[in-house]
Amino acid sequence: MKRIRTLLIMVFIICLSIGPFYIYSNAAAAKEFPQFYIKKEAGDDKEIRSLTLSGNLALGGVYEPVTISASGSRYYSQLSFMDRFKSIFPSNDGLDDYRHKYRSFMRGKQNPASFYEDSRFLVFSGLEYKLTNLGMQNCTFTIAQLNKVSHAESSFQVKVPQDKNYNFITISNVQKHDEQLDVITNNGVSGNQSDTPKTEIHRYRFDLKYQKLLSDKIIFSAPNSENNMQNNIHDLNSTNVAATEGYYLFIKESRSMLQDGGNGEKPEDVNQEIYAYHFTTDTVQKISLPQEMIGKNPDTPMIYIFHGPMIYSEETDSKGVKVLGYNFEKGKMDKQYTFSIDELDDKTTTNMEIKNNRIYLLLTNHDLLGNTDILTNYFLVADLESGKLLYKGKIIPKATGQNSSSFINNGSLNLQLP
């Protein structure tokens, strides 16, 4: 029972996350776990050789972690001790390559957003602080730089200005320009330090040669609530973690809050505003997306992906799924791909990720209870530049001769890529 309780609360950490899924099966009486495989309907099998679907299989109230790949399905109880340990404490944060190549430099360093890398340097920006009831105290930046050619390392620390004003600081992006380093952070200002709690986005600029802080600039600020709206400011999903990038994109989501007749506050409409900070000009611009990239459902926020200088979104209808790409530098729609899929309806949910110059799409149909028939799920792989469909497939349970049916329960598929 202890192991089962542990599995129920375990959080999967993945490289490419689209959300946990749960497969419900009435095969609880089976002596062996049901087996699943990926059935190809079109394309090249090599596109999914490294692709893994993972989640939990519910059998009579017992949850068993399972992974499904091109070679079939594999359950937690079938793993060796070391493989079980790795599955509980996965290191899918994208930093394994750095840990392998630069073991000494990487010691104690986490958070992919805290790194910058180019052909010569690997740079890290970290935060150390003490959190008290009065806010943050003794908050300092640690800046470390590794010359990948000479293997020389250097580091220094700088106190965060006015750290007591903040109840949290998170690092969102790091960029190096010659001997200057820009660190973008999301700072929470408590009500004790302001008329109303608010969120600020800061640009801290450091001189790497003289190891000092040059400036601290607030590039954006918004109260946490205003005019019966609740605001949330966060990074736009980006594919260029730790890479050289000319922009940092973030989104402000504002939800209207309405009273629902005594049961508390009920969220209704969601308004989304996308902004781009330009590192070279040190300016912020608001991005106006074309109407076709604005969500049709007012109470559901759109999911956008930044793949500089493109912003991607997707939408589904009865004819299939459409991927849209907007070039905000040119101010025009540059890409529009449509993939025809049967069995889609107004309850279909679509999740998209971009990696390795590929578009990965997962589509699931939900019934009124939130369950998804596993036989109507699809996932697609397409070329990012041309839109050419490279693979189309679905998860199929292997026939066992027993009267069993399988559903994805209240969730969607979860992709893992190397």
Backbone hydrogen bonds in HBPLUS format (Angstrom, degrees):
<---DONOR---> <-ACCEPTOR-->    atom                        ^
c    i                          cat <-CA-CA->   ^        H-A-AA   ^      H-
h    n   atom  resd res      DA  || num        DHA   H-A  angle D-A-AA Bond
n    s   type  num  typ     dist DA aas  dist angle  dist       angle   num
A0005-ARG N   A0001-MET O   2.87 MM   4  6.13 162.4  1.90 153.8 157.9     1
A0006-THR N   A0002-LYS O   2.97 MM   4  6.18 154.4  2.03 144.9 152.3     2
A0007-LEU N   A0003-ARG O   2.97 MM   4  6.24 154.2  2.04 145.7 152.3     3
A0008-LEU N   A0004-ILE O   2.96 MM   4  6.23 149.9  2.05 148.9 157.2     4
A0009-ILE N   A0005-ARG O   3.33 MM   4  6.60 144.7  2.47 145.5 152.2     5
A0010-MET N   A0007-LEU O   3.31 MM   3  5.06 150.0  2.41  94.1 102.8     6
A0056-ASN N   A0021-PHE O   3.31 MM  35  6.75 162.4  2.35 156.9 161.4     7
A0409-ASN N   A0022-TYR O   2.43 MM 387  5.13 158.6  1.47 157.6 164.8     8
A0023-ILE N   A0056-ASN O   3.07 MM  33  6.45 160.2  2.11 153.4 159.7     9
A0058-ALA N   A0023-ILE O   2.91 MM  35  6.09 167.7  1.92 160.2 164.2    10
A0024-TYR N   A0407-PHE O   2.55 MM 383  5.07 151.0  1.63 149.1 158.6    11
A0407-PHE N   A0024-TYR O   2.86 MM 383  5.07 151.5  1.94 145.3 154.2    12
A0030-ALA N   A0027-ALA O   2.91 MM   3  5.39 162.6  1.94 117.3 123.0    13
A0398-LYS N   A0035-GLN O   2.81 MM 363  5.57 169.8  1.82 147.2 150.7    14
A0037-TYR N   A0396-ILE O   2.93 MM 359  5.48 155.1  1.99 149.4 157.2    15
A0396-ILE N   A0037-TYR O   2.85 MM 359  5.48 172.5  1.86 167.9 170.5    16
A0039-LYS N   A0394-LYS O   2.86 MM 355  5.48 160.7  1.89 170.6 170.4    17
A0394-LYS N   A0039-LYS O   3.13 MM 355  5.48 146.2  2.25 139.1 149.2    18
A0041-GLU N   A0392-LYS O   2.79 MM 351  5.49 171.5  1.80 156.1 154.5    19
A0042-ALA N   A0392-LYS O   3.23 MM 350  5.04 146.7  2.34 142.6 138.7    20
A0392-LYS N   A0042-ALA O   2.86 MM 350  5.04 147.1  1.97 148.4 140.3    21
A0044-ASP N   A0390-LEU O   2.95 MM 346  6.26 149.2  2.04 176.6 169.4    22
A0047-GLU N   A0044-ASP O   3.15 MM   3  5.98 164.2  2.18 123.3 127.2    23
A0048-ILE N   A0045-ASP O   3.07 MM   3  5.84 166.1  2.09 122.8 126.7    24
A0049-ARG N   A0046-LYS O   3.44 MM   3  5.18 171.5  2.45 100.7 103.0    25
A0051-LEU N   A0048-ILE O   3.14 MM   3  4.78 156.6  2.19  97.3 104.5    26
A0052-THR N   A0416-GLN O   3.07 MM 364  4.99 146.9  2.18 143.9 150.0    27
A0416-GLN N   A0052-THR O   2.77 MM 364  4.99 134.3  1.98 150.2 158.7    28
A0053-LEU N   A0068-ILE O   2.78 MM  15  4.95 170.9  1.79 153.2 156.5    29
A0068-ILE N   A0053-LEU O   2.61 MM  15  4.95 159.4  1.65 152.3 158.8    30
A0054-SER N   A0414-ASN O   3.17 MM 360  5.66 149.0  2.27 141.6 150.9    31
A0055-GLY N   A0066-VAL O   2.97 MM  11  5.56 144.7  2.10 157.8 166.5    32
A0066-VAL N   A0055-GLY O   2.87 MM  11  5.56 158.0  1.92 139.7 144.4    33
A0057-LEU N   A0064-GLU O   2.82 MM   7  5.06 174.4  1.82 134.9 136.4    34
A0064-GLU N   A0057-LEU O   2.82 MM   7  5.06 162.6  1.85 141.0 146.4    35
A0059-LEU N   A0062-VAL O   2.81 MM   3  5.18 170.4  1.82 151.1 153.0    36
A0062-VAL N   A0059-LEU O   3.09 MM   3  5.18 164.2  2.11 110.3 114.7    37
A0076-TYR N   A0065-PRO O   2.94 MM  11  5.33 148.9  2.04 156.4 153.7    38
A0067-THR N   A0074-ARG O   2.92 MM   7  5.37 158.6  1.96 152.1 159.1    39
A0074-ARG N   A0067-THR O   2.85 MM   7  5.37 150.0  1.94 153.0 161.9    40
A0069-SER N   A0072-GLY O   2.86 MM   3  5.27 166.9  1.87 146.7 150.4    41
A0072-GLY N   A0069-SER O   3.04 MM   3  5.27 165.1  2.06 110.8 115.4    42
A0078-GLN N   A0075-TYR O   2.94 MM   3  5.36 151.0  2.03 110.3 119.7    43
A0079-LEU N   A0076-TYR O   3.04 MM   3  5.45 167.3  2.05 116.5 120.4    44
A0084-ARG N   A0080-SER O   2.89 MM   4  6.13 151.1  1.97 151.8 159.9    45
A0085-PHE N   A0081-PHE O   2.99 MM   4  6.29 156.7  2.05 148.3 154.5    46
A0086-LYS N   A0082-MET O   2.99 MM   4  6.25 157.0  2.05 147.2 153.0    47
A0087-SER N   A0083-ASP O   2.98 MM   4  6.16 144.6  2.11 139.6 149.1    48
A0088-ILE N   A0084-ARG O   3.06 MM   4  6.35 140.5  2.22 146.3 156.0    49
A0089-PHE N   A0085-PHE O   3.03 MM   4  6.26 154.6  2.10 147.7 154.8    50
A0099-ARG N   A0095-LEU O   2.97 MM   4  6.30 161.0  2.01 155.6 161.5    51
A0100-HIS N   A0096-ASP O   2.91 MM   4  6.12 149.2  2.01 146.9 154.8    52
A0101-LYS N   A0097-ASP O   3.02 MM   4  6.21 161.9  2.06 149.6 154.0    53
A0102-TYR N   A0098-TYR O   2.74 MM   4  5.56 164.5  1.76 155.4 160.4    54
A0106-MET N   A0102-TYR O   2.96 MM   4  6.03 155.5  2.02 160.8 168.4    55
A0107-ARG N   A0104-SER O   3.39 MM   3  5.57 159.9  2.43 104.8 110.6    56
A0109-LYS N   A0106-MET O   3.00 MM   3  5.34 168.0  2.02 138.7 136.9    57
A0114-SER N   A0111-ASN O   2.98 MM   3  5.60 163.8  2.00 121.9 127.3    58
A0115-PHE N   A0112-PRO O   3.26 MM   3  5.74 165.7  2.28 119.5 120.4    59
A0125-SER N   A0114-SER O   2.92 MM  11  5.19 148.1  2.02 144.9 154.9    60
A0116-TYR N   A0123-VAL O   2.91 MM   7  5.08 144.8  2.03 145.1 149.1    61
A0123-VAL N   A0116-TYR O   2.80 MM   7  5.08 169.5  1.81 155.5 159.2    62
A0117-GLU N   A0242-ALA O   2.75 MM 125  5.68 139.4  1.92 161.4 159.7    63
A0118-ASP N   A0121-PHE O   3.01 MM   3  5.52 158.7  2.05 156.1 161.1    64
A0148-LYS N   A0120-ARG O   2.73 MM  28  5.36 153.1  1.80 157.4 163.2    65
A0122-LEU N   A0146-LEU O   3.01 MM  24  5.17 153.1  2.08 145.5 153.4    66
A0146-LEU N   A0122-LEU O   2.84 MM  24  5.17 157.6  1.89 151.2 158.7    67
A0124-PHE N   A0144-ALA O   2.80 MM  20  5.15 164.4  1.83 157.3 160.1    68
A0144-ALA N   A0124-PHE O   2.93 MM  20  5.15 166.5  1.95 148.9 153.2    69
A0126-GLY N   A0142-THR O   2.89 MM  16  5.02 164.1  1.92 144.0 149.3    70
A0142-THR N   A0126-GLY O   2.88 MM  16  5.02 157.3  1.93 135.1 138.6    71
A0128-GLU N   A0140-THR O   3.02 MM  12  5.42 155.4  2.08 152.3 159.9    72
A0140-THR N   A0128-GLU O   2.83 MM  12  5.42 158.0  1.88 156.5 163.9    73
A0130-LYS N   A0137-GLN O   2.86 MM   7  5.10 158.3  1.91 160.0 162.8    74
A0137-GLN N   A0130-LYS O   2.72 MM   7  5.10 152.0  1.80 153.5 162.9    75
A0132-THR N   A0135-GLY O   2.84 MM   3  5.19 167.4  1.86 146.9 150.5    76
A0135-GLY N   A0132-THR O   3.08 MM   3  5.19 163.5  2.10 107.8 111.7    77
A0136-MET N   A0166-TYR O   2.95 MM  30  5.91 141.0  2.10 167.4 176.9    78
A0160-VAL N   A0139-CYS O   2.85 MM  21  5.62 176.9  1.86 146.9 147.4    79
A0141-PHE N   A0158-VAL O   2.71 MM  17  5.16 163.4  1.73 163.1 159.8    80
A0158-VAL N   A0141-PHE O   2.97 MM  17  5.16 151.7  2.05 138.4 146.7    81
A0143-ILE N   A0156-PHE O   2.89 MM  13  5.48 167.2  1.91 171.0 173.1    82
A0156-PHE N   A0143-ILE O   2.93 MM  13  5.48 145.8  2.05 147.6 158.6    83
A0145-GLN N   A0154-SER O   2.80 MM   9  5.37 164.6  1.83 159.6 162.2    84
A0154-SER N   A0145-GLN O   2.99 MM   9  5.37 148.3  2.09 150.6 158.7    85
A0147-ASN N   A0152-ALA O   2.86 MM   5  5.26 170.9  1.87 160.6 163.7    86
A0151-HIS N   A0147-ASN O   2.62 MM   4  5.05 134.7  1.82 145.9 157.8    87
A0165-ASN N   A0162-GLN O   3.06 MM   3  5.79 164.4  2.09 121.2 126.2    88
A0166-TYR N   A0163-ASP O   3.19 MM   3  5.76 168.3  2.21 117.7 121.3    89
A0167-ASN N   A0188-GLY O   2.84 MM  21  5.55 153.5  1.91 146.8 155.8    90
A0188-GLY N   A0168-PHE O   2.94 MM  20  5.19 165.8  1.96 144.1 148.2    91
A0170-THR N   A0186-ASN O   3.02 MM  16  5.23 154.2  2.08 136.8 145.0    92
A0186-ASN N   A0170-THR O   2.81 MM  16  5.23 156.5  1.86 151.2 159.3    93
A0172-SER N   A0184-ILE O   2.80 MM  12  5.47 172.8  1.80 150.1 152.3    94
A0173-ASN N   A0184-ILE O   3.41 MM  11  5.03 155.0  2.47 131.1 130.2    95
A0184-ILE N   A0173-ASN O   2.83 MM  11  5.03 170.0  1.84 152.1 155.6    96
A0175-GLN N   A0182-ASP O   2.93 MM   7  5.22 161.5  1.96 151.7 157.2    97
A0182-ASP N   A0175-GLN O   2.77 MM   7  5.22 169.8  1.78 166.7 168.1    98
A0177-HIS N   A0180-GLN O   2.77 MM   3  5.17 170.7  1.78 155.3 158.6    99
A0180-GLN N   A0177-HIS O   2.90 MM   3  5.17 162.3  1.93 128.3 133.1   100
A0208-LEU N   A0179-GLU O   2.82 MM  29  5.30 160.9  1.86 156.6 160.0   101
A0181-LEU N   A0206-PHE O   2.94 MM  25  5.03 155.9  2.00 138.1 144.5   102
A0206-PHE N   A0181-LEU O   2.78 MM  25  5.03 162.7  1.81 147.7 153.7   103
A0183-VAL N   A0204-TYR O   2.82 MM  21  5.12 160.7  1.85 151.9 158.6   104
A0204-TYR N   A0183-VAL O   2.91 MM  21  5.12 170.5  1.92 154.1 151.7   105
A0185-THR N   A0202-HIS O   3.02 MM  17  5.25 157.6  2.08 140.8 147.0   106
A0202-HIS N   A0185-THR O   2.97 MM  17  5.25 152.4  2.05 140.2 148.5   107
A0187-ASN N   A0200-GLU O   2.73 MM  13  5.07 172.8  1.73 166.4 166.2   108
A0200-GLU N   A0187-ASN O   2.79 MM  13  5.07 169.8  1.80 156.4 159.7   109
A0189-VAL N   A0198-LYS O   2.83 MM   9  5.25 168.8  1.84 159.8 162.2   110
A0198-LYS N   A0189-VAL O   3.12 MM   9  5.25 154.9  2.19 139.1 146.9   111
A0193-GLN N   A0190-SER O   3.12 MM   3  5.63 149.8  2.21 111.0 118.5   112
A0224-ASN N   A0197-PRO O   2.91 MM  27  5.82 173.5  1.91 141.8 140.3   113
A0199-THR N   A0222-ALA O   2.94 MM  23  5.64 168.1  1.96 161.1 160.3   114
A0222-ALA N   A0199-THR O   3.06 MM  23  5.64 152.8  2.14 152.8 161.4   115
A0201-ILE N   A0220-PHE O   2.83 MM  19  5.14 164.3  1.85 147.8 149.7   116
A0219-ILE N   A0201-ILE O   2.81 MM  18  5.72 148.4  1.90 157.3 168.0   117
A0203-ARG N   A0217-LYS O   2.72 MM  14  5.13 152.9  1.79 150.8 160.4   118
A0217-LYS N   A0203-ARG O   3.04 MM  14  5.13 170.9  2.05 135.6 138.5   119
A0205-ARG N   A0215-SER O   2.97 MM  10  5.33 166.6  1.99 151.1 154.6   120
A0214-LEU N   A0205-ARG O   2.68 MM   9  5.44 156.4  1.73 152.1 159.8   121
A0215-SER N   A0205-ARG O   3.36 MM  10  5.33 153.5  2.44 135.1 138.8   122
A0207-ASP N   A0212-LYS O   2.82 MM   5  5.39 166.4  1.84 163.9 168.7   123
A0211-GLN N   A0207-ASP O   2.77 MM   4  5.41 111.1  2.25 133.7 150.0   124
A0212-LYS N   A0207-ASP O   3.22 MM   5  5.39 148.1  2.33 134.8 144.1   125
A0231-ASN N   A0224-ASN O   2.81 MM   7  4.97 164.0  1.84 129.4 135.0   126
A0226-GLU N   A0229-MET O   2.83 MM   3  5.17 152.3  1.91 143.8 153.2   127
A0229-MET N   A0226-GLU O   2.75 MM   3  5.17 135.6  1.94 112.5 126.3   128
A0257-MET N   A0228-ASN O   3.13 MM  29  5.91 160.8  2.17 158.0 158.1   129
A0230-GLN N   A0255-ARG O   2.83 MM  25  5.18 159.3  1.87 146.3 151.1   130
A0255-ARG N   A0230-GLN O   2.88 MM  25  5.18 160.5  1.92 146.2 149.6   131
A0232-ASN N   A0253-GLU O   2.82 MM  21  5.15 141.5  1.97 145.0 157.0   132
A0253-GLU N   A0232-ASN O   2.85 MM  21  5.15 174.1  1.86 153.6 154.3   133
A0234-HIS N   A0251-ILE O   3.08 MM  17  5.65 159.8  2.12 155.8 161.6   134
A0251-ILE N   A0234-HIS O   2.89 MM  17  5.65 168.6  1.90 170.4 173.5   135
A0236-LEU N   A0249-LEU O   3.13 MM  13  5.61 169.3  2.14 129.6 126.4   136
A0306-PHE N   A0237-ASN O   2.62 MM  69  5.90 173.2  1.62 165.4 167.6   137
A0239-THR N   A0306-PHE O   3.11 MM  67  6.48 151.3  2.19 170.7 170.5   138
A0243-ALA N   A0240-ASN O   3.43 MM   3  5.38 163.1  2.46 110.1 113.9   139
A0279-PHE N   A0246-GLY O   3.16 MM  33  5.84 162.8  2.19 151.0 155.9   140
A0248-TYR N   A0277-TYR O   2.98 MM  29  5.14 149.3  2.07 141.2 150.7   141
A0277-TYR N   A0248-TYR O   2.82 MM  29  5.14 173.3  1.82 150.8 152.9   142
A0250-PHE N   A0275-TYR O   3.01 MM  25  5.49 158.9  2.05 148.3 154.7   143
A0275-TYR N   A0250-PHE O   2.89 MM  25  5.49 170.7  1.90 166.1 167.5   144
A0252-LYS N   A0273-GLU O   2.81 MM  21  5.14 163.5  1.83 153.4 158.9   145
A0273-GLU N   A0252-LYS O   2.94 MM  21  5.14 151.5  2.02 141.3 150.5   146
A0254-SER N   A0271-ASN O   2.82 MM  17  5.08 163.9  1.85 150.9 156.5   147
A0271-ASN N   A0254-SER O   2.81 MM  17  5.08 164.2  1.83 147.9 153.3   148
A0256-SER N   A0269-ASP O   3.06 MM  13  5.54 157.5  2.11 149.8 156.8   149
A0268-GLU N   A0256-SER O   2.98 MM  12  5.55 154.1  2.05 157.2 159.5   150
A0258-LEU N   A0266-LYS O   3.02 MM   8  5.22 178.2  2.02 141.9 142.2   151
A0266-LYS N   A0258-LEU O   2.72 MM   8  5.22 162.2  1.75 154.1 160.6   152
A0260-ASP N   A0264-GLY O   3.33 MM   4  6.29 160.7  2.37 175.6 174.9   153
A0270-VAL N   A0298-PRO O   2.71 MM  28  5.83 141.3  1.85 165.0 166.1   154
A0287-ILE N   A0274-ILE O   2.86 MM  13  5.52 174.5  1.86 152.8 154.7   155
A0276-ALA N   A0285-GLN O   2.86 MM   9  5.34 158.4  1.91 154.6 162.0   156
A0285-GLN N   A0276-ALA O   2.90 MM   9  5.34 157.7  1.95 146.2 152.6   157
A0278-HIS N   A0283-THR O   2.81 MM   5  5.46 166.1  1.83 167.1 171.4   158
A0282-ASP N   A0278-HIS O   2.80 MM   4  5.50 127.6  2.08 144.6 158.3   159
A0293-MET N   A0290-PRO O   2.97 MM   3  5.68 162.6  2.00 122.6 128.3   160
A0294-ILE N   A0291-GLN O   3.03 MM   3  5.28 166.1  2.05 113.3 117.2   161
A0300-THR N   A0297-ASN O   3.17 MM   3  5.56 168.6  2.18 119.6 121.7   162
A0305-ILE N   A0312-TYR O   3.02 MM   7  5.11 153.3  2.09 139.0 146.1   163
A0312-TYR N   A0305-ILE O   2.80 MM   7  5.11 167.8  1.82 151.2 155.0   164
A0307-HIS N   A0310-MET O   2.80 MM   3  5.10 168.0  1.82 154.0 158.0   165
A0310-MET N   A0307-HIS O   3.00 MM   3  5.10 155.9  2.06 114.7 111.4   166
A0311-ILE N   A0326-TYR O   2.84 MM  15  5.14 150.8  1.93 139.1 148.7   167
A0326-TYR N   A0311-ILE O   2.85 MM  15  5.14 169.5  1.86 147.5 149.3   168
A0313-SER N   A0324-LEU O   3.00 MM  11  5.39 150.4  2.09 147.8 155.1   169
A0324-LEU N   A0313-SER O   2.92 MM  11  5.39 166.8  1.94 149.5 154.0   170
A0315-GLU N   A0322-LYS O   2.95 MM   7  5.35 146.7  2.06 146.4 156.4   171
A0322-LYS N   A0315-GLU O   2.75 MM   7  5.35 168.4  1.76 166.4 170.5   172
A0317-ASP N   A0320-GLY O   2.97 MM   3  5.57 156.9  2.02 160.7 168.2   173
A0320-GLY N   A0317-ASP O   3.20 MM   3  5.57 148.7  2.31 109.3 117.5   174
A0321-VAL N   A0339-PHE O   2.99 MM  18  5.36 155.2  2.05 151.1 152.7   175
A0339-PHE N   A0321-VAL O   2.84 MM  18  5.36 166.8  1.85 161.5 166.1   176
A0323-VAL N   A0337-TYR O   2.74 MM  14  5.09 158.8  1.79 151.0 158.4   177
A0337-TYR N   A0323-VAL O   2.86 MM  14  5.09 161.8  1.89 150.5 155.8   178
A0325-GLY N   A0335-LYS O   2.81 MM  10  4.61 158.8  1.86 140.7 135.3   179
A0334-ASP N   A0325-GLY O   2.91 MM   9  5.77 142.4  2.05 149.5 161.5   180
A0335-LYS N   A0325-GLY O   3.14 MM  10  4.61 167.2  2.16 135.6 135.0   181
A0327-ASN N   A0332-LYS O   2.92 MM   5  5.59 156.8  1.97 164.3 161.1   182
A0331-GLY N   A0327-ASN O   2.76 MM   4  5.78 129.9  2.00 141.1 157.2   183
A0332-LYS N   A0327-ASN O   3.26 MM   5  5.59 150.5  2.35 143.6 146.7   184
A0348-THR N   A0345-ASP O   3.14 MM   3  5.49 166.0  2.16 114.7 117.3   185
A0349-THR N   A0364-THR O   2.82 MM  15  5.43 158.7  1.87 159.5 164.9   186
A0364-THR N   A0349-THR O   2.99 MM  15  5.43 156.9  2.04 151.9 159.3   187
A0351-ASN N   A0362-LEU O   2.92 MM  11  5.22 156.4  1.97 148.1 155.9   188
A0362-LEU N   A0351-ASN O   2.90 MM  11  5.22 154.2  1.96 150.6 158.2   189
A0353-GLU N   A0360-TYR O   2.93 MM   7  5.16 150.9  2.01 145.4 153.5   190
A0360-TYR N   A0353-GLU O   2.80 MM   7  5.16 173.5  1.81 164.4 163.8   191
A0355-LYS N   A0358-ARG O   3.03 MM   3  5.32 153.7  2.10 144.0 151.9   192
A0358-ARG N   A0355-LYS O   2.86 MM   3  5.32 138.3  2.04 111.9 123.9   193
A0384-LEU N   A0357-ASN O   3.14 MM  27  5.26 170.7  2.14 130.4 127.6   194
A0359-ILE N   A0382-ALA O   2.83 MM  23  5.11 162.1  1.86 150.8 155.6   195
A0382-ALA N   A0359-ILE O   3.02 MM  23  5.11 153.6  2.09 141.3 149.1   196
A0361-LEU N   A0380-LEU O   3.02 MM  19  5.07 164.7  2.04 143.4 147.1   197
A0380-LEU N   A0361-LEU O   2.80 MM  19  5.07 151.0  1.88 141.1 150.9   198
A0363-LEU N   A0378-TYR O   2.84 MM  15  5.20 167.8  1.85 154.4 156.8   199
A0378-TYR N   A0363-LEU O   3.01 MM  15  5.20 156.9  2.07 146.4 151.4   200
A0367-ASP N   A0371-ASN O   2.72 MM   4  5.44 149.9  1.81 152.6 162.9   201
A0370-GLY N   A0367-ASP O   3.02 MM   3  5.29 162.6  2.05 112.0 117.0   202
A0410-ASN N   A0370-GLY O   3.13 MM  40  4.88 136.0  2.33 117.0 126.3   203
A0372-THR N   A0408-ILE O   2.63 MM  36  4.78 154.9  1.69 150.2 157.8   204
A0408-ILE N   A0372-THR O   2.59 MM  36  4.78 166.9  1.60 157.1 157.2   205
A0376-THR N   A0373-ASP O   2.98 MM   3  5.72 168.0  2.00 123.4 127.3   206
A0377-ASN N   A0374-ILE O   3.45 MM   3  5.47 169.7  2.46 105.0 105.8   207
A0379-PHE N   A0393-GLY O   2.96 MM  14  5.64 152.5  2.04 154.2 155.1   208
A0393-GLY N   A0379-PHE O   3.09 MM  14  5.64 158.4  2.14 158.6 165.1   209
A0381-VAL N   A0391-TYR O   2.95 MM  10  4.96 155.7  2.01 140.7 140.5   210
A0390-LEU N   A0381-VAL O   2.74 MM   9  5.42 154.0  1.80 145.9 153.4   211
A0391-TYR N   A0381-VAL O   3.07 MM  10  4.96 141.9  2.22 145.4 141.0   212
A0383-ASP N   A0388-LYS O   2.90 MM   5  5.30 157.9  1.95 148.6 153.3   213
A0387-GLY N   A0383-ASP O   2.84 MM   4  5.01 143.0  1.98 132.9 143.1   214
A0404-SER N   A0402-GLN O   3.02 MM   2  5.71 120.5  2.39 109.3  92.9   215
